[in-house]
């Protein structure tokens, strides 16, 4: 079942622009969910961006 989901997303990414954008977004979400290194960096990125000063 998981193999079929990966193949479907891959097929979307090789299609036209609309499905390719959706497929790329979903593939990115899948990679974050299955990679503990990426998952651990999300709070660090949010803290870094949240700590930036705004230019007047």
PDBQT receptor file of N, H, CA, C and O in Angstrom, charges set to zero:
ATOM      1  N   UNK A   1       0.822  -1.189   0.000  1.00  0.00    +0.000 N 
ATOM      2  CA  UNK A   1       0.000   0.000   0.000  1.00  0.00    +0.000 C 
ATOM      3  C   UNK A   1       0.866   1.253   0.000  1.00  0.00    +0.000 C 
ATOM      4  O   UNK A   1       0.578   2.195  -0.738  1.00  0.00    +0.000 OA
ATOM      5  N   UNK A   2       1.897   1.283   0.795  1.00  0.00    +0.000 N 
ATOM      6  H   UNK A   2       2.131   0.518   1.394  1.00  0.00    +0.000 HD
ATOM      7  CA  UNK A   2       2.785   2.440   0.862  1.00  0.00    +0.000 C 
ATOM      8  C   UNK A   2       3.555   2.609  -0.440  1.00  0.00    +0.000 C 
ATOM      9  O   UNK A   2       3.810   3.730  -0.881  1.00  0.00    +0.000 OA
ATOM     10  N   UNK A   3       3.923   1.482  -1.054  1.00  0.00    +0.000 N 
ATOM     11  H   UNK A   3       3.716   0.572  -0.695  1.00  0.00    +0.000 HD
ATOM     12  CA  UNK A   3       4.612   1.551  -2.349  1.00  0.00    +0.000 C 
ATOM     13  C   UNK A   3       3.727   2.197  -3.401  1.00  0.00    +0.000 C 
ATOM     14  O   UNK A   3       4.201   2.986  -4.219  1.00  0.00    +0.000 OA
ATOM     15  N   UNK A   4       2.453   1.866  -3.381  1.00  0.00    +0.000 N 
ATOM     16  H   UNK A   4       2.068   1.225  -2.717  1.00  0.00    +0.000 HD
ATOM     17  CA  UNK A   4       1.524   2.445  -4.352  1.00  0.00    +0.000 C 
ATOM     18  C   UNK A   4       1.381   3.952  -4.132  1.00  0.00    +0.000 C 
ATOM     19  O   UNK A   4       1.275   4.705  -5.100  1.00  0.00    +0.000 OA
ATOM     20  N   UNK A   5       1.377   4.399  -2.885  1.00  0.00    +0.000 N 
ATOM     21  H   UNK A   5       1.463   3.787  -2.098  1.00  0.00    +0.000 HD
ATOM     22  CA  UNK A   5       1.301   5.834  -2.599  1.00  0.00    +0.000 C 
ATOM     23  C   UNK A   5       2.537   6.551  -3.132  1.00  0.00    +0.000 C 
ATOM     24  O   UNK A   5       2.422   7.622  -3.728  1.00  0.00    +0.000 OA
ATOM     25  N   UNK A   6       3.717   5.970  -2.924  1.00  0.00    +0.000 N 
ATOM     26  H   UNK A   6       3.810   5.100  -2.440  1.00  0.00    +0.000 HD
ATOM     27  CA  UNK A   6       4.944   6.570  -3.443  1.00  0.00    +0.000 C 
ATOM     28  C   UNK A   6       4.926   6.641  -4.967  1.00  0.00    +0.000 C 
ATOM     29  O   UNK A   6       5.348   7.640  -5.550  1.00  0.00    +0.000 OA
ATOM     30  N   UNK A   7       4.439   5.584  -5.610  1.00  0.00    +0.000 N 
ATOM     31  H   UNK A   7       4.097   4.773  -5.137  1.00  0.00    +0.000 HD
ATOM     32  CA  UNK A   7       4.371   5.578  -7.068  1.00  0.00    +0.000 C 
ATOM     33  C   UNK A   7       3.371   6.608  -7.592  1.00  0.00    +0.000 C 
ATOM     34  O   UNK A   7       3.611   7.241  -8.620  1.00  0.00    +0.000 OA
ATOM     35  N   UNK A   8       2.262   6.774  -6.894  1.00  0.00    +0.000 N 
ATOM     36  H   UNK A   8       2.067   6.260  -6.058  1.00  0.00    +0.000 HD
ATOM     37  CA  UNK A   8       1.268   7.767  -7.301  1.00  0.00    +0.000 C 
ATOM     38  C   UNK A   8       1.821   9.173  -7.191  1.00  0.00    +0.000 C 
ATOM     39  O   UNK A   8       1.656   9.975  -8.110  1.00  0.00    +0.000 OA
ATOM     40  N   UNK A   9       2.472   9.486  -6.089  1.00  0.00    +0.000 N 
ATOM     41  H   UNK A   9       2.606   8.835  -5.343  1.00  0.00    +0.000 HD
ATOM     42  CA  UNK A   9       3.072  10.815  -5.913  1.00  0.00    +0.000 C 
ATOM     43  C   UNK A   9       4.156  11.042  -6.959  1.00  0.00    +0.000 C 
ATOM     44  O   UNK A   9       4.260  12.137  -7.511  1.00  0.00    +0.000 OA
ATOM     45  N   UNK A  10       4.956  10.032  -7.237  1.00  0.00    +0.000 N 
ATOM     46  H   UNK A  10       4.872   9.142  -6.789  1.00  0.00    +0.000 HD
ATOM     47  CA  UNK A  10       5.989  10.151  -8.263  1.00  0.00    +0.000 C 
ATOM     48  C   UNK A  10       5.372  10.407  -9.638  1.00  0.00    +0.000 C 
ATOM     49  O   UNK A  10       5.908  11.186 -10.426  1.00  0.00    +0.000 OA
ATOM     50  N   UNK A  11       4.252   9.755  -9.925  1.00  0.00    +0.000 N 
ATOM     51  H   UNK A  11       3.816   9.122  -9.285  1.00  0.00    +0.000 HD
ATOM     52  CA  UNK A  11       3.565   9.974 -11.196  1.00  0.00    +0.000 C 
ATOM     53  C   UNK A  11       3.048  11.410 -11.284  1.00  0.00    +0.000 C 
ATOM     54  O   UNK A  11       3.119  12.021 -12.350  1.00  0.00    +0.000 OA
ATOM     55  N   UNK A  12       2.534  11.954 -10.189  1.00  0.00    +0.000 N 
ATOM     56  H   UNK A  12       2.477  11.457  -9.323  1.00  0.00    +0.000 HD
ATOM     57  CA  UNK A  12       2.068  13.341 -10.180  1.00  0.00    +0.000 C 
ATOM     58  C   UNK A  12       3.215  14.308 -10.456  1.00  0.00    +0.000 C 
ATOM     59  O   UNK A  12       3.046  15.307 -11.156  1.00  0.00    +0.000 OA
ATOM     60  N   UNK A  13       4.385  13.998  -9.894  1.00  0.00    +0.000 N 
ATOM     61  H   UNK A  13       4.522  13.187  -9.325  1.00  0.00    +0.000 HD
ATOM     62  CA  UNK A  13       5.526  14.905 -10.045  1.00  0.00    +0.000 C 
ATOM     63  C   UNK A  13       6.053  14.934 -11.471  1.00  0.00    +0.000 C 
ATOM     64  O   UNK A  13       6.696  15.908 -11.863  1.00  0.00    +0.000 OA
ATOM     65  N   UNK A  14       5.798  13.897 -12.254  1.00  0.00    +0.000 N 
ATOM     66  H   UNK A  14       5.275  13.107 -11.935  1.00  0.00    +0.000 HD
ATOM     67  CA  UNK A  14       6.282  13.877 -13.631  1.00  0.00    +0.000 C 
ATOM     68  C   UNK A  14       5.218  14.330 -14.617  1.00  0.00    +0.000 C 
ATOM     69  O   UNK A  14       5.450  14.308 -15.826  1.00  0.00    +0.000 OA
ATOM     70  N   UNK A  15       4.056  14.739 -14.124  1.00  0.00    +0.000 N 
ATOM     71  H   UNK A  15       3.867  14.757 -13.142  1.00  0.00    +0.000 HD
ATOM     72  CA  UNK A  15       2.962  15.172 -14.990  1.00  0.00    +0.000 C 
ATOM     73  C   UNK A  15       3.033  16.659 -15.285  1.00  0.00    +0.000 C 
ATOM     74  O   UNK A  15       4.118  17.239 -15.342  1.00  0.00    +0.000 OA
ATOM     75  N   UNK A  16       1.878  17.269 -15.472  1.00  0.00    +0.000 N 
ATOM     76  H   UNK A  16       0.997  16.798 -15.426  1.00  0.00    +0.000 HD
ATOM     77  CA  UNK A  16       1.808  18.691 -15.764  1.00  0.00    +0.000 C 
ATOM     78  C   UNK A  16       2.106  19.516 -14.507  1.00  0.00    +0.000 C 
ATOM     79  O   UNK A  16       2.347  18.960 -13.436  1.00  0.00    +0.000 OA
ATOM     80  N   UNK A  17       2.086  20.828 -14.648  1.00  0.00    +0.000 N 
ATOM     81  H   UNK A  17       1.890  21.279 -15.518  1.00  0.00    +0.000 HD
ATOM     82  CA  UNK A  17       2.542  21.717 -13.574  1.00  0.00    +0.000 C 
ATOM     83  C   UNK A  17       1.712  21.603 -12.295  1.00  0.00    +0.000 C 
ATOM     84  O   UNK A  17       2.281  21.508 -11.207  1.00  0.00    +0.000 OA
ATOM     85  N   UNK A  18       0.393  21.608 -12.401  1.00  0.00    +0.000 N 
ATOM     86  H   UNK A  18      -0.069  21.684 -13.285  1.00  0.00    +0.000 HD
ATOM     87  CA  UNK A  18      -0.469  21.551 -11.212  1.00  0.00    +0.000 C 
ATOM     88  C   UNK A  18      -0.242  20.298 -10.377  1.00  0.00    +0.000 C 
ATOM     89  O   UNK A  18       0.063  20.390  -9.188  1.00  0.00    +0.000 OA
ATOM     90  N   UNK A  19      -0.390  19.125 -10.996  1.00  0.00    +0.000 N 
ATOM     91  H   UNK A  19      -0.637  19.050 -11.962  1.00  0.00    +0.000 HD
ATOM     92  CA  UNK A  19      -0.133  17.907 -10.226  1.00  0.00    +0.000 C 
ATOM     93  C   UNK A  19       1.322  17.791  -9.765  1.00  0.00    +0.000 C 
ATOM     94  O   UNK A  19       1.598  17.188  -8.728  1.00  0.00    +0.000 OA
ATOM     95  N   UNK A  20       2.251  18.366 -10.531  1.00  0.00    +0.000 N 
ATOM     96  H   UNK A  20       2.026  18.856 -11.374  1.00  0.00    +0.000 HD
ATOM     97  CA  UNK A  20       3.656  18.312 -10.120  1.00  0.00    +0.000 C 
ATOM     98  C   UNK A  20       3.880  19.119  -8.843  1.00  0.00    +0.000 C 
ATOM     99  O   UNK A  20       4.643  18.704  -7.970  1.00  0.00    +0.000 OA
ATOM    100  N   UNK A  21       3.215  20.270  -8.733  1.00  0.00    +0.000 N 
ATOM    101  H   UNK A  21       2.595  20.606  -9.441  1.00  0.00    +0.000 HD
ATOM    102  CA  UNK A  21       3.344  21.066  -7.511  1.00  0.00    +0.000 C 
ATOM    103  C   UNK A  21       2.751  20.348  -6.306  1.00  0.00    +0.000 C 
ATOM    104  O   UNK A  21       3.336  20.343  -5.223  1.00  0.00    +0.000 OA
ATOM    105  N   UNK A  22       1.590  19.744  -6.505  1.00  0.00    +0.000 N 
ATOM    106  H   UNK A  22       1.115  19.747  -7.385  1.00  0.00    +0.000 HD
ATOM    107  CA  UNK A  22       0.960  18.982  -5.419  1.00  0.00    +0.000 C 
ATOM    108  C   UNK A  22       1.816  17.776  -5.045  1.00  0.00    +0.000 C 
ATOM    109  O   UNK A  22       2.013  17.490  -3.864  1.00  0.00    +0.000 OA
ATOM    110  N   UNK A  23       2.320  17.076  -6.048  1.00  0.00    +0.000 N 
ATOM    111  H   UNK A  23       2.160  17.309  -7.007  1.00  0.00    +0.000 HD
ATOM    112  CA  UNK A  23       3.169  15.913  -5.786  1.00  0.00    +0.000 C 
ATOM    113  C   UNK A  23       4.456  16.281  -5.079  1.00  0.00    +0.000 C 
ATOM    114  O   UNK A  23       4.903  15.562  -4.185  1.00  0.00    +0.000 OA
ATOM    115  N   UNK A  24       5.054  17.390  -5.470  1.00  0.00    +0.000 N 
ATOM    116  H   UNK A  24       4.691  17.974  -6.197  1.00  0.00    +0.000 HD
ATOM    117  CA  UNK A  24       6.291  17.834  -4.813  1.00  0.00    +0.000 C 
ATOM    118  C   UNK A  24       6.041  18.198  -3.358  1.00  0.00    +0.000 C 
ATOM    119  O   UNK A  24       6.840  17.874  -2.480  1.00  0.00    +0.000 OA
ATOM    120  N   UNK A  25       4.917  18.878  -3.109  1.00  0.00    +0.000 N 
ATOM    121  H   UNK A  25       4.267  19.141  -3.823  1.00  0.00    +0.000 HD
ATOM    122  CA  UNK A  25       4.576  19.233  -1.727  1.00  0.00    +0.000 C 
ATOM    123  C   UNK A  25       4.350  17.979  -0.894  1.00  0.00    +0.000 C 
ATOM    124  O   UNK A  25       4.857  17.872   0.223  1.00  0.00    +0.000 OA
ATOM    125  N   UNK A  26       3.587  17.028  -1.433  1.00  0.00    +0.000 N 
ATOM    126  H   UNK A  26       3.175  17.115  -2.340  1.00  0.00    +0.000 HD
ATOM    127  CA  UNK A  26       3.328  15.790  -0.689  1.00  0.00    +0.000 C 
ATOM    128  C   UNK A  26       4.600  14.983  -0.468  1.00  0.00    +0.000 C 
ATOM    129  O   UNK A  26       4.799  14.406   0.600  1.00  0.00    +0.000 OA
ATOM    130  N   UNK A  27       5.460  14.946  -1.484  1.00  0.00    +0.000 N 
ATOM    131  H   UNK A  27       5.298  15.416  -2.352  1.00  0.00    +0.000 HD
ATOM    132  CA  UNK A  27       6.720  14.217  -1.335  1.00  0.00    +0.000 C 
ATOM    133  C   UNK A  27       7.575  14.850  -0.242  1.00  0.00    +0.000 C 
ATOM    134  O   UNK A  27       8.229  14.142   0.524  1.00  0.00    +0.000 OA
ATOM    135  N   UNK A  28       7.571  16.176  -0.165  1.00  0.00    +0.000 N 
ATOM    136  H   UNK A  28       7.040  16.751  -0.787  1.00  0.00    +0.000 HD
ATOM    137  CA  UNK A  28       8.298  16.871   0.899  1.00  0.00    +0.000 C 
ATOM    138  C   UNK A  28       7.738  16.546   2.275  1.00  0.00    +0.000 C 
ATOM    139  O   UNK A  28       8.495  16.358   3.227  1.00  0.00    +0.000 OA
ATOM    140  N   UNK A  29       6.418  16.480   2.384  1.00  0.00    +0.000 N 
ATOM    141  H   UNK A  29       5.803  16.632   1.611  1.00  0.00    +0.000 HD
ATOM    142  CA  UNK A  29       5.795  16.137   3.664  1.00  0.00    +0.000 C 
ATOM    143  C   UNK A  29       6.128  14.702   4.068  1.00  0.00    +0.000 C 
ATOM    144  O   UNK A  29       6.389  14.425   5.239  1.00  0.00    +0.000 OA
ATOM    145  N   UNK A  30       6.116  13.800   3.102  1.00  0.00    +0.000 N 
ATOM    146  H   UNK A  30       5.904  14.025   2.151  1.00  0.00    +0.000 HD
ATOM    147  CA  UNK A  30       6.462  12.396   3.383  1.00  0.00    +0.000 C 
ATOM    148  C   UNK A  30       7.916  12.298   3.844  1.00  0.00    +0.000 C 
ATOM    149  O   UNK A  30       8.224  11.550   4.772  1.00  0.00    +0.000 OA
ATOM    150  N   UNK A  31       8.803  13.045   3.202  1.00  0.00    +0.000 N 
ATOM    151  H   UNK A  31       8.553  13.653   2.448  1.00  0.00    +0.000 HD
ATOM    152  CA  UNK A  31      10.218  12.974   3.582  1.00  0.00    +0.000 C 
ATOM    153  C   UNK A  31      10.441  13.509   4.987  1.00  0.00    +0.000 C 
ATOM    154  O   UNK A  31      11.295  13.002   5.714  1.00  0.00    +0.000 OA
ATOM    155  N   UNK A  32       9.679  14.533   5.381  1.00  0.00    +0.000 N 
ATOM    156  H   UNK A  32       8.985  14.945   4.790  1.00  0.00    +0.000 HD
ATOM    157  CA  UNK A  32       9.809  15.066   6.741  1.00  0.00    +0.000 C 
ATOM    158  C   UNK A  32       9.270  14.061   7.753  1.00  0.00    +0.000 C 
ATOM    159  O   UNK A  32       9.855  13.883   8.821  1.00  0.00    +0.000 OA
ATOM    160  N   UNK A  33       8.167  13.408   7.428  1.00  0.00    +0.000 N 
ATOM    161  H   UNK A  33       7.691  13.553   6.560  1.00  0.00    +0.000 HD
ATOM    162  CA  UNK A  33       7.569  12.463   8.368  1.00  0.00    +0.000 C 
ATOM    163  C   UNK A  33       8.440  11.242   8.612  1.00  0.00    +0.000 C 
ATOM    164  O   UNK A  33       8.443  10.697   9.716  1.00  0.00    +0.000 OA
ATOM    165  N   UNK A  34       9.181  10.803   7.595  1.00  0.00    +0.000 N 
ATOM    166  H   UNK A  34       9.178  11.246   6.699  1.00  0.00    +0.000 HD
ATOM    167  CA  UNK A  34       9.982   9.591   7.738  1.00  0.00    +0.000 C 
ATOM    168  C   UNK A  34      11.448   9.854   8.044  1.00  0.00    +0.000 C 
ATOM    169  O   UNK A  34      12.232   8.908   8.119  1.00  0.00    +0.000 OA
ATOM    170  N   UNK A  35      11.836  11.095   8.222  1.00  0.00    +0.000 N 
ATOM    171  H   UNK A  35      11.199  11.863   8.161  1.00  0.00    +0.000 HD
ATOM    172  CA  UNK A  35      13.227  11.411   8.515  1.00  0.00    +0.000 C 
ATOM    173  C   UNK A  35      13.319  12.117   9.864  1.00  0.00    +0.000 C 
ATOM    174  O   UNK A  35      12.886  13.264   9.980  1.00  0.00    +0.000 OA
ATOM    175  N   UNK A  36      13.863  11.474  10.873  1.00  0.00    +0.000 N 
ATOM    176  H   UNK A  36      14.215  10.542  10.779  1.00  0.00    +0.000 HD
ATOM    177  CA  UNK A  36      13.948  12.117  12.184  1.00  0.00    +0.000 C 
ATOM    178  C   UNK A  36      14.868  13.340  12.186  1.00  0.00    +0.000 C 
ATOM    179  O   UNK A  36      14.702  14.232  13.018  1.00  0.00    +0.000 OA
ATOM    180  N   UNK A  37      15.822  13.393  11.279  1.00  0.00    +0.000 N 
ATOM    181  H   UNK A  37      15.957  12.669  10.603  1.00  0.00    +0.000 HD
ATOM    182  CA  UNK A  37      16.709  14.551  11.222  1.00  0.00    +0.000 C 
ATOM    183  C   UNK A  37      15.937  15.803  10.801  1.00  0.00    +0.000 C 
ATOM    184  O   UNK A  37      16.134  16.877  11.368  1.00  0.00    +0.000 OA
ATOM    185  N   UNK A  38      15.059  15.661   9.805  1.00  0.00    +0.000 N 
ATOM    186  H   UNK A  38      14.899  14.788   9.344  1.00  0.00    +0.000 HD
ATOM    187  CA  UNK A  38      14.262  16.794   9.356  1.00  0.00    +0.000 C 
ATOM    188  C   UNK A  38      13.250  17.183  10.415  1.00  0.00    +0.000 C 
ATOM    189  O   UNK A  38      13.017  18.368  10.651  1.00  0.00    +0.000 OA
ATOM    190  N   UNK A  39      12.656  16.205  11.044  1.00  0.00    +0.000 N 
ATOM    191  H   UNK A  39      12.845  15.242  10.852  1.00  0.00    +0.000 HD
ATOM    192  CA  UNK A  39      11.630  16.460  12.038  1.00  0.00    +0.000 C 
ATOM    193  C   UNK A  39      12.193  17.239  13.218  1.00  0.00    +0.000 C 
ATOM    194  O   UNK A  39      11.514  18.108  13.764  1.00  0.00    +0.000 OA
ATOM    195  N   UNK A  40      13.408  16.944  13.612  1.00  0.00    +0.000 N 
ATOM    196  H   UNK A  40      13.960  16.237  13.168  1.00  0.00    +0.000 HD
ATOM    197  CA  UNK A  40      14.022  17.637  14.738  1.00  0.00    +0.000 C 
ATOM    198  C   UNK A  40      14.419  19.070  14.388  1.00  0.00    +0.000 C 
ATOM    199  O   UNK A  40      14.556  19.904  15.284  1.00  0.00    +0.000 OA
ATOM    200  N   UNK A  41      14.606  19.367  13.109  1.00  0.00    +0.000 N 
ATOM    201  H   UNK A  41      14.495  18.690  12.382  1.00  0.00    +0.000 HD
ATOM    202  CA  UNK A  41      15.036  20.710  12.728  1.00  0.00    +0.000 C 
ATOM    203  C   UNK A  41      13.876  21.686  12.619  1.00  0.00    +0.000 C 
ATOM    204  O   UNK A  41      14.118  22.892  12.569  1.00  0.00    +0.000 OA
ATOM    205  N   UNK A  42      12.645  21.237  12.579  1.00  0.00    +0.000 N 
ATOM    206  H   UNK A  42      12.447  20.258  12.619  1.00  0.00    +0.000 HD
ATOM    207  CA  UNK A  42      11.503  22.142  12.427  1.00  0.00    +0.000 C 
ATOM    208  C   UNK A  42      11.408  23.147  13.584  1.00  0.00    +0.000 C 
ATOM    209  O   UNK A  42      11.256  24.338  13.315  1.00  0.00    +0.000 OA
ATOM    210  N   UNK A  43      11.491  22.734  14.851  1.00  0.00    +0.000 N 
ATOM    211  H   UNK A  43      11.615  21.766  15.070  1.00  0.00    +0.000 HD
ATOM    212  CA  UNK A  43      11.455  23.735  15.932  1.00  0.00    +0.000 C 
ATOM    213  C   UNK A  43      12.647  24.693  15.878  1.00  0.00    +0.000 C 
ATOM    214  O   UNK A  43      12.509  25.862  16.239  1.00  0.00    +0.000 OA
ATOM    215  N   UNK A  44      13.800  24.224  15.439  1.00  0.00    +0.000 N 
ATOM    216  H   UNK A  44      13.912  23.275  15.147  1.00  0.00    +0.000 HD
ATOM    217  CA  UNK A  44      14.955  25.108  15.330  1.00  0.00    +0.000 C 
ATOM    218  C   UNK A  44      14.734  26.183  14.269  1.00  0.00    +0.000 C 
ATOM    219  O   UNK A  44      15.073  27.347  14.485  1.00  0.00    +0.000 OA
ATOM    220  N   UNK A  45      14.179  25.808  13.149  1.00  0.00    +0.000 N 
ATOM    221  H   UNK A  45      13.904  24.863  12.974  1.00  0.00    +0.000 HD
ATOM    222  CA  UNK A  45      13.915  26.775  12.081  1.00  0.00    +0.000 C 
ATOM    223  C   UNK A  45      12.860  27.784  12.530  1.00  0.00    +0.000 C 
ATOM    224  O   UNK A  45      13.006  28.980  12.279  1.00  0.00    +0.000 OA
ATOM    225  N   UNK A  46      11.812  27.321  13.182  1.00  0.00    +0.000 N 
ATOM    226  H   UNK A  46      11.693  26.349  13.385  1.00  0.00    +0.000 HD
ATOM    227  CA  UNK A  46      10.768  28.228  13.658  1.00  0.00    +0.000 C 
ATOM    228  C   UNK A  46      11.331  29.196  14.696  1.00  0.00    +0.000 C 
ATOM    229  O   UNK A  46      11.004  30.383  14.674  1.00  0.00    +0.000 OA
ATOM    230  N   UNK A  47      12.167  28.708  15.598  1.00  0.00    +0.000 N 
ATOM    231  H   UNK A  47      12.433  27.745  15.616  1.00  0.00    +0.000 HD
ATOM    232  CA  UNK A  47      12.766  29.583  16.606  1.00  0.00    +0.000 C 
ATOM    233  C   UNK A  47      13.707  30.601  15.972  1.00  0.00    +0.000 C 
ATOM    234  O   UNK A  47      13.755  31.755  16.398  1.00  0.00    +0.000 OA
ATOM    235  N   UNK A  48      14.447  30.183  14.966  1.00  0.00    +0.000 N 
ATOM    236  H   UNK A  48      14.409  29.246  14.620  1.00  0.00    +0.000 HD
ATOM    237  CA  UNK A  48      15.367  31.111  14.291  1.00  0.00    +0.000 C 
ATOM    238  C   UNK A  48      14.604  32.205  13.560  1.00  0.00    +0.000 C 
ATOM    239  O   UNK A  48      14.935  33.384  13.677  1.00  0.00    +0.000 OA
ATOM    240  N   UNK A  49      13.592  31.816  12.812  1.00  0.00    +0.000 N 
ATOM    241  H   UNK A  49      13.323  30.858  12.717  1.00  0.00    +0.000 HD
ATOM    242  CA  UNK A  49      12.802  32.794  12.060  1.00  0.00    +0.000 C 
ATOM    243  C   UNK A  49      12.017  33.691  13.017  1.00  0.00    +0.000 C 
ATOM    244  O   UNK A  49      11.899  34.893  12.778  1.00  0.00    +0.000 OA
ATOM    245  N   UNK A  50      11.491  33.128  14.077  1.00  0.00    +0.000 N 
ATOM    246  H   UNK A  50      11.588  32.152  14.270  1.00  0.00    +0.000 HD
ATOM    247  CA  UNK A  50      10.736  33.912  15.049  1.00  0.00    +0.000 C 
ATOM    248  C   UNK A  50      11.607  34.893  15.825  1.00  0.00    +0.000 C 
ATOM    249  O   UNK A  50      11.103  35.898  16.326  1.00  0.00    +0.000 OA
ATOM    250  N   UNK A  51      12.888  34.625  15.931  1.00  0.00    +0.000 N 
ATOM    251  H   UNK A  51      13.298  33.809  15.523  1.00  0.00    +0.000 HD
ATOM    252  CA  UNK A  51      13.796  35.501  16.669  1.00  0.00    +0.000 C 
ATOM    253  C   UNK A  51      14.390  36.620  15.843  1.00  0.00    +0.000 C 
ATOM    254  O   UNK A  51      15.131  37.445  16.377  1.00  0.00    +0.000 OA
ATOM    255  N   UNK A  52      14.086  36.675  14.539  1.00  0.00    +0.000 N 
ATOM    256  H   UNK A  52      13.484  36.005  14.105  1.00  0.00    +0.000 HD
ATOM    257  CA  UNK A  52      14.621  37.705  13.670  1.00  0.00    +0.000 C 
ATOM    258  C   UNK A  52      13.928  39.039  13.956  1.00  0.00    +0.000 C 
ATOM    259  O   UNK A  52      12.736  39.084  14.263  1.00  0.00    +0.000 OA
ATOM    260  N   UNK A  53      14.694  40.114  13.851  1.00  0.00    +0.000 N 
ATOM    261  H   UNK A  53      15.662  40.077  13.602  1.00  0.00    +0.000 HD
ATOM    262  CA  UNK A  53      14.134  41.451  14.021  1.00  0.00    +0.000 C 
ATOM    263  C   UNK A  53      13.539  41.929  12.700  1.00  0.00    +0.000 C 
ATOM    264  O   UNK A  53      14.063  41.633  11.626  1.00  0.00    +0.000 OA
ATOM    265  N   UNK A  54      12.446  42.668  12.794  1.00  0.00    +0.000 N 
ATOM    266  H   UNK A  54      12.021  42.909  13.667  1.00  0.00    +0.000 HD
ATOM    267  CA  UNK A  54      11.828  43.212  11.588  1.00  0.00    +0.000 C 
ATOM    268  C   UNK A  54      12.491  44.539  11.253  1.00  0.00    +0.000 C 
ATOM    269  O   UNK A  54      12.778  45.349  12.136  1.00  0.00    +0.000 OA
ATOM    270  N   UNK A  55      12.732  44.751   9.939  1.00  0.00    +0.000 N 
ATOM    271  H   UNK A  55      12.499  44.093   9.223  1.00  0.00    +0.000 HD
ATOM    272  CA  UNK A  55      13.284  46.016   9.504  1.00  0.00    +0.000 C 
ATOM    273  C   UNK A  55      12.184  47.072   9.442  1.00  0.00    +0.000 C 
ATOM    274  O   UNK A  55      11.088  46.793   8.954  1.00  0.00    +0.000 OA
ATOM    275  N   UNK A  56      12.463  48.287   9.932  1.00  0.00    +0.000 N 
ATOM    276  H   UNK A  56      13.353  48.514  10.328  1.00  0.00    +0.000 HD
ATOM    277  CA  UNK A  56      11.415  49.340   9.920  1.00  0.00    +0.000 C 
ATOM    278  C   UNK A  56      11.156  49.876   8.542  1.00  0.00    +0.000 C 
ATOM    279  O   UNK A  56      10.312  50.755   8.370  1.00  0.00    +0.000 OA
TER     280      UNK A  56
